[in-house]
């Protein structure tokens, strides 16, 4: 179980993932050595990682897709494991409800989408059927989800090292910056010295590249911890059908909901996908019956409850922790 100080540290990193140990210590009112030991322990226990969330157009041509997979009886586990190994699969989970397996996939090139969706995924043993939705626009992503534990004063301290992107511009990504994106994707807290050694650049050049990449929004550092570790033991992917005139308003309200990890407007049979986390069944019931009820234009919803998470943001998961490196 995570301790209260552990949760405070995670909450601080959610605000400023690249904050120095000294700044984290100041915000949390503990020693820098305590913060350092706690951070190393959480990483060694495979509970926490700070990664870099790469902007879609810097990673591939075209947007991700939600894919729901139905399987033959008894085949959901083996099919999910096989699908999770596909390099295009960002997220893979066994689910109950609308589907047996839920995937989030991001294909490098639009031309490859047909092969993946029409041939490779249906060709996996045990897969009986698939349905997909194209993401048109994301209103919130996991880097924006927060544990609300810290005071305004603590948040102000952390904001000193919080890099807020000016927007997004991946139009002029050079070869060194492309290699840096790969480093930041794996380690969102990499230092300029570490990046310089890996890339064969001076520390000052690496620092300028890191700051440029972050300011332009090409990479957004974020904390990765399984929600169950934070007390959110129930996760669901909810597909909502909404009348056209109400789609933007409903999506905006859902993006502001405390449960929202990922809300997107999609093209398909659904209009909006809400991927949310909840502490228990009562909290999810309140969301479905109370919070959704006043929103205009919702005509139908389908719920897929996550039973087991196998992969999230291309990182394998195992019993609520990061799986050991598969090298």
ABEGO torsion letter per residue (X at the ends): XBBAAAAAAAAAAAABAABBAAAAAAAAGBBAAAAAAAAAAAAAAGABBBBBBBBAAAABBEBBBBBBBBBBBGAAAAAAAAAAABAABABBBBBBEABABBBBBBBABAAAAAAAAAAAAAABBGBABBBBBBBABBABBAAABBBBABBAAAAAAAAAABBBBAEBBAABBBAAAAAAAAAAAABAABBAAAAAAAAGBBAAAAAAAAAAAAAAGABBBBBBBBAAAAGBABBBBBBBBBBAAAAAAAAAAAAABAABABBBBBBEABABBBBBBBABAAAAAAAAAAAAAABBGBABBBBBBBABBABBGGBBBBGGBBBBBBX
